[in-house]
Amino acid sequence: MLLLHFIFPFQPKIPYSQVILSDQGDVIDAFLSKDDKWRMRVELNEVSETLQKAIVHKEDKYFYYHLGINPFAISRAFIKNILTGHTTSGASTITMQVARLLDPKPRTYVNKLVEAFRALQLELQFSKDEILELYLNLVPYGGNIEGVKAASMLYLGKQPDQLSLSQATVLSIIPNRPTSLALGKDNTAIVRARNKWLKIFQQDDLFENTLIEDAYTEPLIAYRRSLKRIIPHLGTRLRYQIHTDRILTHIDTELQQRASHLTAQYISRQQQYGIYNASVIIVENATRNVVAYVGSPDFYSDRHSGQVDGIQAVRSPGSTLKPLVYGLAFDMGVLTPNRIMLDVPSVFGTYIPQNFDEKFHGKLTVTDALAKSLNIPAVQALDKIGVNNLIASLKRAGFNNIAKQEYKLGLSLALGGCGVSLEELAGLYCSMANKGLYAPLRYTQLDTVSSTASVLSDAASYMISDILQEPDRPDLPNAYLNSVNLPKVAWKTGTSYGRKDAWSIGFNKKYTIGVWVGNFDGTGSRELTGAHVATPLLFRLFNTIDYNSEKGWFQMPDNLEERLVCSETGRVPERTCQHLINDFYIPQVSDNIKCTHQRYVFVSDDSSISYCSQCLPSAGYKKLLYPNINPALVTYFEEKDIPYKRIPMHNPACKAIVKDNPPKITSPLENREYLIGDEATELLLSCQAANDVDWVYWYINDQFYKKSPSEENVFFNPPKGKVKISCSDDKGRNHNIFITVL
């Protein structure tokens, strides 16, 4: 026997269906096996003892006592068949049936001997429990359904450890007659066969009498069900990434179903605005486990490309990267939450950003700039920290798509000038909820957090979360104004160019939730903004899964402190600073530059002219404080007719050249090409000049063109070719640029 075993080895390989399991072990998605069977692998401890006992008692009472072949059963069947003249009784043990199911052959005496030999081999290789487990996985139930797990779920809608005695008895009798006793087709005949075997179980005292009496009266509700795909997008994704028959995810079944229902319900109401798709991802912050994954509102919608996975789709992120820009500026020490920034018309080389509302807001703090999601301050912040530093941080935060676009990224990166996915953004915001430490999101229990990367410091993360949790913001949905149902979350919205993508990403202590709303075909909509379309869904999700989170809120880290700063600049105050406010700062990191929002100026006794140190007279002057206003802000004040205190014109008799604060040409743009259609076409000349400048002087190719007030726009007819444009102010300070006219 042993020699034959080694000569003819028997190593069963069973192609199982791939099954996706929730964190609780529920089947949330599944796929046919390679041979197109519903054959879901089940372990013995996943099958109720009732079903095990019923099957063993019916198929092979002496299963645990023989070596794969039952000689008494063979003898009994042989004698009975001889006496009747035809086959009336079989002698196959469970082990022999397993051998036949593993290697099906026509029923002949020779094949019966082979089957017996294979049964002995199985007994040599496997324990009785392992053989029974094989049987429970292979037993046929009609059509392409095999195994008790597939049968239990597809016919009864239950896991095999949740079956009643009645249901267990049904599953024990079908395998012998899967065609004549077809579940869902002739349940009356199945009930008669069930009751027959219940009577046998009762006679043999296999189960308690009360259980059997209840089983007699239990109605049989059995029909062929479609397997409910609870996570079709994630299931499809994992199917091609992981090649095992069981994939255990971190999906919370109840939370997933809530998120799916809310998303579908919400989008059904947005369709009147031409908005048909949405995606949601929910991450448990402490573990990075993805506990809900909604790729689209309806996986089966052909009309609206429901099978597209919006969580992986690469799209423009709008303003959702701004928190990282400011967080990096905090960590580099160049900004703090109450530092003053300028939201005025600005030019960065050849890049001219505009705000979403096409307005300018003058002076405001970093906190207000981020809360209002203003574009120009964000670009200023990125200009301070450098595009390469932002790119490096995004790479550390798992933005794999950024590496493919790196060569073409510039300052527009702060406003969504790149492509990212919803899962990348969720990973970034989850890192803010974890003291700035990034770790990859975990979809399955095979995933481990082997390493982390620092994206922001814990101090910067806290400051960003403190800003983003304030509800007094323009992007607060109207429905939540003064609402008691406003969740305690830090959130940021984003809207892509053309209103094609609406984003809202938020986090509290327990969860990070990412929401994208739009159309998979790229169609835009007037209503499609992060604030008005994506955030309401974000808030509903938070209110549903973690309203008034018991986890509390984030604690201020030890390496973050507060100090008094000047309200005019947000910098360390000087003696001339009168209004002070509190501001966060990082010791040894945040700059300590003193405030210079005012400066002393020598002026004549009648305050009509000002003097520099080179032309200061020996008498007849006084020293007064004047606002030290940025030239860009001066231009903004002039254009908006906002009154401000101007420094008197400089002493006209002074011949000294002052080097600080030269004028800056804002139009035309440096190193740009301009196509002039005809000789009558003119270009605009404009500049930003300091507070104490009254007149500027324009030169074209070093030839004087015009004297004008500093705030006045001037037009000129340019010559063809390379053109040098110069602007000098009345202090002798100068700025040059070059353009090409075609």
C-alpha positions in Angstrom: 0.0 0.0 0.0 2.7 2.5 1.0 4.6 1.6 -2.2 1.6 2.3 -4.3 1.0 5.5 -2.4 4.4 6.8 -3.5 4.1 5.5 -7.0 0.7 7.0 -7.5 0.6 10.1 -5.3 -2.6 11.9 -4.6 -2.3 15.6 -3.9 -5.7 17.3 -4.3 -5.8 20.9 -5.7 -9.2 22.5 -5.4 -9.9 25.7 -7.3 -12.0 27.7 -4.8 -14.0 30.8 -5.5 -12.3 34.0 -4.3 -14.1 35.3 -1.3 -13.7 38.8 0.2 -14.5 39.0 3.9 -15.3 41.9 6.2 -13.5 42.6 9.4 -16.3 40.6 11.1 -15.9 37.6 8.7 -19.0 38.3 6.6 -18.8 37.6 2.9 -19.0 41.0 1.2 -17.9 40.0 -2.3 -17.0 36.8 -4.1 -16.0 35.6 -7.6 -16.4 32.3 -9.5 -13.6 29.8 -9.3 -11.4 29.1 -12.3 -13.7 26.3 -13.3 -16.7 28.6 -13.0 -18.1 27.1 -9.8 -19.5 28.8 -6.7 -17.2 26.9 -4.4 -16.4 28.9 -1.3 -13.8 27.5 1.0 -15.0 26.9 4.5 -13.1 25.7 7.6 -14.6 23.2 9.9 -15.0 25.7 12.7 -17.2 27.8 10.4 -19.8 25.1 10.0 -22.3 24.5 12.8 -22.0 21.3 14.8 -25.6 20.6 13.8 -24.8 20.4 10.1 -21.7 18.3 10.8 -23.6 15.8 12.9 -26.5 15.6 10.4 -24.1 14.9 7.4 -22.0 12.4 9.2 -25.0 10.5 10.6 -26.7 10.4 7.2 -23.6 9.7 5.0 -21.3 7.7 7.1 -22.1 6.9 10.8 -18.8 5.1 11.3 -16.7 7.9 9.7 -14.6 8.4 12.7 -13.9 4.6 13.2 -12.9 3.3 9.8 -9.7 3.8 7.7 -11.5 5.2 4.7 -13.3 2.0 3.7 -16.1 0.4 5.6 -16.0 -3.4 4.9 -19.3 -4.0 6.7 -21.1 -1.4 4.6 -19.6 -2.9 1.4 -20.7 -6.4 2.4 -24.2 -5.2 3.3 -24.6 -3.3 0.0 -23.2 -6.3 -2.0 -25.7 -8.8 -0.5 -28.6 -6.4 -0.8 -27.9 -5.6 -4.4 -27.5 -9.3 -5.3 -30.8 -10.1 -3.7 -32.7 -7.3 -5.4 -30.9 -7.7 -8.8 -30.1 -4.0 -9.0 -28.3 -1.2 -7.0 -30.4 -0.2 -4.1 -27.7 0.7 -1.6 -24.2 2.3 -1.8 -21.2 1.7 0.4 -19.2 4.8 -0.2 -17.8 6.4 2.9 -17.3 10.2 3.3 -13.7 9.6 2.5 -14.5 7.7 -0.7 -16.9 10.4 -1.7 -14.2 13.0 -1.3 -11.9 10.9 -3.5 -14.6 10.7 -6.2 -15.4 14.5 -5.9 -11.7 15.3 -6.3 -11.2 13.1 -9.3 -14.6 12.3 -10.9 -14.8 9.2 -13.0 -17.6 7.0 -14.5 -19.1 4.6 -12.0 -17.5 1.2 -12.8 -16.1 -1.5 -10.6 -12.6 -0.7 -11.7 -13.1 3.0 -10.8 -14.7 1.9 -7.5 -11.4 0.1 -6.6 -9.4 3.2 -7.6 -11.8 5.3 -5.4 -11.2 3.0 -2.5 -7.4 3.2 -3.0 -7.6 7.0 -3.1 -9.7 7.0 0.1 -6.9 5.1 1.8 -4.4 7.6 0.6 -6.5 10.5 1.9 -6.6 8.8 5.3 -2.8 8.6 5.3 -2.4 12.3 4.5 -5.2 13.9 6.4 -7.0 13.8 9.7 -10.7 12.9 10.0 -11.6 16.6 10.6 -9.6 17.6 7.5 -11.3 15.0 5.3 -14.7 16.1 6.6 -13.7 19.7 5.8 -12.8 18.6 2.3 -16.2 17.0 1.9 -18.0 20.1 3.2 -16.2 22.1 0.6 -16.8 19.8 -2.4 -20.3 18.3 -1.9 -22.6 19.2 -4.9 -25.8 21.2 -4.5 -27.0 21.5 -8.1 -25.9 23.7 -11.0 -22.5 25.3 -10.4 -22.9 25.4 -6.6 -20.6 23.2 -4.5 -19.8 23.1 -0.8 -22.0 23.9 2.2 -20.9 27.6 2.4 -21.9 28.5 -1.2 -25.1 26.5 -0.8 -26.0 28.0 2.6 -25.4 31.6 1.3 -26.9 31.3 -2.2 -29.9 29.2 -1.2 -30.6 30.2 2.4 -28.9 33.6 2.7 -27.0 32.5 5.8 -23.5 31.6 6.9 -23.1 27.8 7.5 -22.6 28.4 11.3 -26.0 30.1 11.6 -28.3 27.3 10.3 -31.2 25.9 12.2 -31.7 22.1 12.5 -34.3 22.2 9.7 -31.9 24.0 7.3 -29.0 21.8 8.3 -31.0 18.7 7.6 -32.0 20.1 4.1 -28.3 20.7 3.3 -27.4 17.2 4.4 -29.9 15.5 2.0 -29.5 17.5 -1.2 -26.1 16.2 -2.2 -27.4 12.7 -3.0 -30.1 14.1 -5.2 -29.0 17.6 -6.4 -31.1 17.3 -9.5 -34.4 15.8 -8.3 -34.3 17.8 -5.0 -33.4 21.2 -6.5 -33.7 23.9 -3.9 -36.1 26.6 -4.9 -37.9 24.4 -7.6 -39.6 21.7 -5.6 -39.3 22.7 -1.9 -42.4 20.6 -1.1 -40.5 17.4 -2.0 -37.5 18.6 -0.1 -39.7 19.2 3.0 -41.0 15.6 2.8 -37.4 14.2 2.5 -36.3 16.5 5.3 -39.1 15.2 7.6 -38.2 11.7 6.8 -34.6 12.2 8.0 -35.7 14.3 11.0 -37.7 11.2 12.0 -34.6 9.0 11.6 -32.5 11.6 13.7 -35.3 11.4 16.3 -35.3 7.6 16.5 -31.5 7.6 16.8 -31.6 10.3 19.5 -29.2 12.5 17.5 -30.7 15.8 18.6 -32.9 17.0 21.4 -36.6 16.2 20.8 -37.7 19.8 21.2 -35.3 20.9 18.4 -36.6 18.2 16.1 -40.2 19.1 16.8 -39.5 22.7 16.0 -37.7 21.6 12.8 -40.8 19.7 11.6 -42.8 22.9 11.6 -40.2 25.3 10.3 -41.1 26.5 6.8 -38.5 26.1 4.1 -37.6 29.4 2.5 -35.0 28.4 -0.1 -34.4 29.9 -3.5 -31.4 30.8 -5.7 -30.1 34.2 -4.6 -27.7 36.6 -6.2 -24.7 37.1 -4.0 -24.9 40.6 -2.7 -21.7 42.5 -3.6 -21.3 44.9 -0.7 -17.9 46.3 -1.9 -17.9 45.7 -5.6 -15.2 48.3 -6.4 -12.8 47.2 -3.6 -13.6 43.6 -4.3 -12.7 43.9 -7.9 -9.5 45.8 -7.0 -8.4 43.2 -4.5 -9.2 40.3 -6.9 -6.5 41.3 -9.2 -4.0 42.3 -6.5 -4.2 39.3 -4.2 -4.4 35.7 -5.5 -5.7 33.8 -2.5 -9.1 32.3 -2.1 -9.9 34.2 1.0 -9.2 37.9 1.5 -9.9 39.3 4.9 -10.4 43.1 4.8 -10.9 45.7 7.4 -14.3 46.7 6.1 -17.0 47.2 8.7 -20.1 45.7 7.1 -22.6 47.9 8.9 -20.6 51.1 8.3 -20.0 50.2 4.7 -23.7 49.7 4.1 -24.6 53.0 5.8 -22.0 54.8 3.7 -23.2 53.2 0.4 -26.9 54.0 1.2 -26.2 57.6 2.2 -24.1 58.1 -1.0 -26.7 56.6 -3.3 -29.5 58.5 -1.6 -27.6 61.8 -1.7 -26.6 61.5 -5.4 -30.2 60.7 -6.4 -31.1 64.2 -5.2 -28.2 65.8 -7.1 -29.1 64.4 -10.4 -31.5 67.3 -11.1 -28.3 69.4 -11.3 -26.6 67.1 -13.7 -24.4 65.4 -11.0 -24.4 61.6 -11.1 -21.4 60.2 -9.3 -19.7 60.3 -5.9 -17.1 58.3 -4.1 -16.4 57.9 -0.3 -13.6 56.4 1.6 -13.6 56.1 5.4 -10.3 55.4 7.4 -9.9 54.6 11.0 -7.1 56.9 12.1 -5.4 54.9 14.8 -4.9 51.8 12.6 -5.1 53.3 9.0 -7.7 50.6 8.3 -10.1 51.4 5.5 -13.4 50.6 7.0 -15.7 51.7 4.2 -15.1 52.0 0.4 -17.7 53.4 -2.0 -16.3 53.7 -5.5 -19.6 54.9 -7.0 -23.3 55.3 -6.0 -24.3 52.4 -8.3 -21.9 49.8 -9.5 -24.4 48.4 -12.0 -25.2 51.8 -13.7 -24.0 51.6 -17.3 -25.5 55.0 -18.1 -23.3 56.7 -15.6 -20.2 54.5 -15.7 -20.9 52.9 -12.3 -18.1 50.5 -12.5 -15.5 53.3 -12.5 -13.7 53.3 -9.1 -13.7 57.0 -8.1 -11.4 56.3 -5.2 -8.5 55.5 -7.5 -9.4 57.9 -10.3 -6.8 60.7 -10.8 -8.3 64.2 -10.8 -7.5 67.8 -10.0 -7.7 68.3 -6.2 -8.7 71.9 -6.3 -7.8 73.6 -2.9 -7.4 70.4 -0.9 -3.6 70.6 -0.9 -3.6 74.1 0.7 -3.5 72.8 4.3 -0.2 70.9 3.5 1.3 74.1 2.0 0.6 76.1 5.1 1.6 73.3 7.4 5.0 73.1 5.7 5.3 76.9 6.0 4.7 76.5 9.7 7.4 73.8 9.9 9.9 75.9 8.0 9.3 78.8 10.3 8.2 81.3 7.6 4.5 81.6 8.7 2.4 81.3 11.8 -1.5 81.2 12.0 -1.8 84.9 12.7 0.9 86.1 10.3 -0.5 88.7 7.9 -0.7 87.9 4.2 -1.8 90.0 1.2 -4.6 89.0 -1.0 -4.0 91.5 -3.8 -3.4 91.2 -7.5 0.0 89.4 -7.8 2.3 88.2 -10.4 4.7 85.3 -9.9 7.0 85.3 -12.9 4.6 84.5 -15.6 1.9 83.1 -13.3 -1.1 85.2 -12.3 -3.4 83.4 -9.9 -7.0 84.4 -9.4 -9.3 83.7 -6.5 -12.3 81.5 -7.0 -14.7 84.4 -6.3 -12.6 86.7 -8.6 -12.3 89.2 -5.8 -9.4 90.4 -3.6 -9.5 90.8 0.2 -6.5 92.9 1.0 -4.8 92.1 4.4 -5.7 89.0 6.3 -4.2 86.3 8.5 -3.0 82.9 7.4 -5.9 81.5 9.4 -8.4 83.6 7.4 -6.7 82.9 4.1 -6.9 79.1 4.7 -10.4 79.3 6.1 -11.6 81.3 3.1 -9.5 79.1 0.8 -8.0 82.1 -1.0 -5.7 81.3 -3.9 -3.2 84.2 -4.0 -2.0 83.8 -0.3 -1.7 80.0 -0.9 0.6 80.7 -3.9 2.6 83.2 -1.9 3.0 80.5 0.8 4.2 78.0 -1.7 6.5 80.5 -3.2 8.1 80.9 0.2 8.6 77.2 0.9 9.4 76.2 -2.6 7.6 73.8 -5.0 10.2 71.1 -4.6 9.6 70.9 -0.9 5.9 70.5 -1.4 6.5 67.8 -4.0 8.9 65.9 -1.6 6.3 66.1 1.1 3.6 64.7 -1.2 5.8 61.8 -2.2 6.4 61.0 1.5 2.6 61.0 1.9 2.1 58.3 -0.7 1.1 60.5 -3.7 2.5 58.2 -6.3 0.8 60.1 -9.2 2.9 63.2 -8.3 6.1 61.5 -9.3 4.8 61.0 -12.8 3.9 64.7 -13.1 6.9 66.2 -11.2 8.7 67.7 -14.2 5.8 70.0 -15.1 4.6 71.1 -11.7 4.9 74.8 -10.6 3.2 77.2 -8.2 -0.2 76.2 -9.5 0.3 73.0 -7.5 -1.1 74.9 -4.5 -4.4 75.4 -6.4 -4.8 71.9 -7.8 -2.5 72.1 -10.8 -1.8 68.3 -10.6 -3.6 65.0 -10.5 -4.3 63.1 -7.3 -6.7 60.4 -6.1 -9.2 60.3 -3.3 -7.3 57.6 -1.5 -4.1 59.7 -1.7 -5.9 62.7 -0.1 -7.5 60.5 2.6 -4.0 59.2 3.4 -2.7 62.8 3.7 -5.5 64.0 6.0 -5.2 60.9 8.0 -1.6 61.7 8.7 -2.7 65.2 10.0 -4.9 63.3 12.4 -1.8 61.2 13.4 0.6 64.0 14.4 1.8 64.4 10.9 3.0 60.8 10.4 2.0 59.1 7.2 1.6 55.4 6.9 -0.1 53.6 3.9 -3.8 52.8 4.2 -4.6 49.2 5.1 -7.2 47.5 3.0 -6.6 43.8 4.1 -5.2 42.0 7.1 -2.2 41.2 5.0 -1.3 44.9 5.0 1.0 46.0 7.8 2.2 49.4 8.9 5.9 48.6 8.5 7.1 52.2 8.4 6.0 55.8 8.7 7.1 59.0 7.2 6.9 62.5 8.6 4.8 64.8 6.5 4.3 67.5 9.0 5.3 68.0 12.6 2.8 67.3 15.3 2.8 71.1 16.1 2.0 72.0 12.4 -0.7 69.3 12.3 -2.3 70.7 15.4 -2.3 74.2 14.0 -3.8 73.1 10.7 -6.5 71.0 12.5 -7.3 74.0 14.8 -7.9 76.2 11.7 -9.9 73.7 9.8 -12.3 72.9 12.6 -13.6 76.4 12.9 -17.1 76.5 11.5 -17.3 80.2 10.8 -16.1 79.8 7.2 -17.5 80.6 3.7 -17.5 76.9 2.8 -19.9 75.9 5.5 -23.0 74.6 3.7 -26.0 76.8 4.1 -28.0 73.9 5.7 -25.6 73.8 8.6 -25.6 77.5 9.4 -26.4 77.8 13.1 -27.2 74.0 13.1 -26.9 71.9 16.2 -26.1 69.0 14.0 -22.7 70.4 12.9 -20.2 67.7 13.5 -16.9 68.5 15.3 -14.4 67.9 12.4 -11.5 69.5 10.7 -12.4 69.7 7.0 -11.2 71.2 3.7 -13.1 71.6 0.5 -11.8 71.8 -3.1 -13.3 72.6 -6.5 -11.4 71.9 -9.7 -11.2 74.3 -12.7 -14.4 74.1 -14.7 -16.4 72.8 -11.7 -15.7 69.2 -12.7 -14.7 67.9 -9.3 -16.0 68.7 -5.8 -14.0 67.5 -2.8 -14.5 67.5 0.9 -12.0 65.8 3.2 -12.4 65.8 7.0 -11.1 64.2 10.1 -11.8 64.0 13.8 -9.9 61.9 16.4 -11.4 58.6 15.2 -12.0 58.8 11.5 -10.9 60.4 8.3 -13.5 60.6 5.6 -12.9 61.6 2.0 -15.7 62.6 -0.4 -15.5 63.3 -4.1 -18.6 64.3 -6.1 -18.8 64.9 -9.9 -19.2 63.0 -13.1 -16.9 60.2 -14.3 -17.2 61.5 -17.9 -15.7 64.9 -16.7 -18.9 66.9 -17.3 -19.0 70.0 -15.1 -22.0 71.6 -13.4 -22.7 75.1 -12.1 -23.6 73.6 -8.7 -20.5 71.5 -8.5 -18.4 73.0 -5.6 -16.8 71.3 -2.7 -18.7 73.5 -0.2 -22.2 73.1 -1.6 -22.1 69.6 -2.9 -19.4 67.5 -1.3 -19.4 68.8 2.3 -23.1 68.1 3.0 -22.4 64.4 2.3 -19.3 64.6 4.4 -21.2 66.0 7.4 -24.0 63.4 7.0 -21.4 60.6 7.1 -19.8 61.9 10.2 -23.1 62.5 11.9 -24.2 59.0 11.1 -21.0 57.1 12.1 -19.4 59.2 14.8 -21.6 62.1 16.0 -20.2 63.8 19.1 -17.2 61.5 19.0 -16.3 60.0 22.4 -12.7 60.2 21.3 -12.6 64.0 22.1 -10.4 66.4 20.2 -6.7 66.8 19.6 -4.5 68.0 22.4 -2.0 70.8 21.9 1.5 69.3 21.7 4.3 70.1 24.1 6.5 71.6 21.4 3.9 74.3 20.5 3.6 77.5 22.4 1.8 80.9 22.2 3.1 84.4 22.1 1.9 87.9 21.6 2.3 89.4 18.1 1.4 92.6 16.4 -2.1 92.4 14.9 -1.0 94.5 11.9 1.7 92.0 10.7 1.5 88.9 13.0 5.2 89.4 13.8 7.1 89.9 17.1 6.0 93.3 18.3 8.1 96.4 18.6 7.4 99.4 20.9 5.4 101.1 18.2 2.9 98.2 18.0 -0.3 99.0 19.9 -2.6 96.1 19.3 -1.3 92.7 20.3 -3.0 89.3 19.8 -2.0 85.7 20.7 -0.5 83.5 18.1 0.9 79.9 18.0 4.5 79.4 17.2 7.1 76.6 17.3 10.1 77.5 19.5 13.5 77.4 17.7 11.6 77.1 14.4 9.3 80.0 13.8 11.1 83.2 12.8 11.5 86.1 15.3 11.5 88.9 12.8 10.4 92.1 14.5 7.4 94.0 13.2 8.0 96.9 10.8 4.5 97.9 10.0 5.4 101.4 10.9 8.5 103.5 10.4 9.8 106.8 11.4 10.0 109.4 8.6 11.6 112.8 8.7 9.1 115.4 7.4 9.0 119.1 7.2 7.3 121.1 9.9 4.2 121.4 7.7 4.4 117.7 6.7 4.4 118.5 3.0 7.7 116.8 2.1 9.8 114.0 3.6 13.6 113.7 3.9 16.1 110.9 3.7 19.3 110.9 5.8 21.1 112.4 2.8 19.0 115.5 2.5 17.9 116.1 6.1 18.2 119.8 6.8 19.7 121.1 10.0 16.4 122.5 11.3 12.8 122.8 10.4 11.8 119.1 10.4 10.2 116.5 12.7 10.1 112.7 13.0 6.7 111.0 12.6 5.4 107.4 12.4 3.9 106.3 9.1 2.6 103.0 8.0 5.1 100.9 6.1 2.8 99.5 3.5 3.8 96.9 0.9 3.8 98.3 -2.6 1.4 95.7 -3.8 -1.0 96.7 -1.0 -0.6 100.4 -2.0 -1.6 99.5 -5.5 -4.6 97.6 -4.1 -5.6 100.6 -1.9 -5.4 102.9 -4.9 -7.5 100.7 -7.2 -10.2 100.3 -4.5 -10.1 103.9 -3.4 -9.3 102.7 0.2 -7.9 105.6 2.2 -4.5 105.2 3.8 -1.9 107.4 5.3 0.7 108.3 2.7 4.2 109.4 3.3 4.7 113.0 1.9 6.6 113.3 -1.3 10.4 113.1 -1.0 12.4 116.2 -1.0 12.5 117.2 -4.7 15.9 118.8 -4.3 17.5 115.5 -3.0 19.9 113.8 -5.5 20.4 110.6 -3.4 19.3 107.2 -4.8 17.4 105.1 -2.4 17.8 101.3 -3.0 15.0 99.8 -0.9 11.5 99.0 -2.3 12.0 99.6 -6.0 8.9 99.6 -8.2 7.8 96.3 -9.6 6.5 96.1 -13.1 3.3 94.0 -13.1 2.3 94.4 -16.7 3.4 93.3 -19.2 4.8 90.0 -17.8 8.5 89.3 -17.9 9.9 87.0 -20.6 6.5 86.6 -22.3 5.8 86.6 -26.0 3.0 89.0 -27.2 1.4 88.6 -30.6 0.4 92.0 -31.9 -2.3 91.8 -34.5 -2.0 95.3 -36.0 0.0 98.5 -35.5 -2.8 100.0 -33.4 -2.6 97.3 -30.7 -1.3 98.7 -27.4 0.0 97.0 -24.3 -0.7 98.0 -20.7 2.1 99.3 -18.5 1.5 99.1 -14.7 3.6 98.8 -11.6 3.6 98.4 -7.8 5.4 101.3 -6.1 6.1 102.1 -2.4 4.0 104.2 -0.2 6.2 107.2 -0.5 6.3 107.3 -4.3 4.2 109.8 -6.2 5.6 109.6 -9.8 7.1 106.9 -11.9 9.0 107.2 -15.2 8.6 104.6 -18.1 11.3 103.8 -20.6 11.0 101.6 -23.7 14.4 100.2 -25.0 16.1 102.8 -22.8 14.2 105.7 -24.4 12.0 107.8 -22.1 8.4 107.2 -22.8 6.2 108.8 -20.1 5.9 110.2 -16.6 2.8 109.2 -14.7 1.3 108.9 -11.2 2.5 105.7 -9.6 -1.0 104.2 -9.5 -1.9 105.1 -13.1 -2.2 102.6 -15.9 -0.3 103.6 -19.1 -0.6 102.2 -22.6 2.0 102.0 -25.3 2.4 100.7 -28.9 5.3 98.3 -28.7 7.9 97.8 -31.5 8.5 94.2 -32.9 11.2 92.0 -31.5 12.8 91.9 -28.1 11.7 94.9 -26.0 13.3 96.3 -22.8 10.8 98.0 -20.5 12.1 100.0 -17.5 10.3 101.8 -14.6 11.9 104.3 -12.3 10.3 106.0 -9.3 10.8 109.5 -8.0 13.5 108.1 -5.6 15.7 106.9 -8.4 14.8 103.2 -7.9 14.5 101.1 -11.0 13.1 97.8 -12.4 13.7 96.3 -15.8 12.0 93.5 -17.7 12.2 92.1 -21.3 9.4 90.9 -23.5 9.2 89.7 -27.1 6.7 91.2 -29.5 5.7 89.1 -32.5 
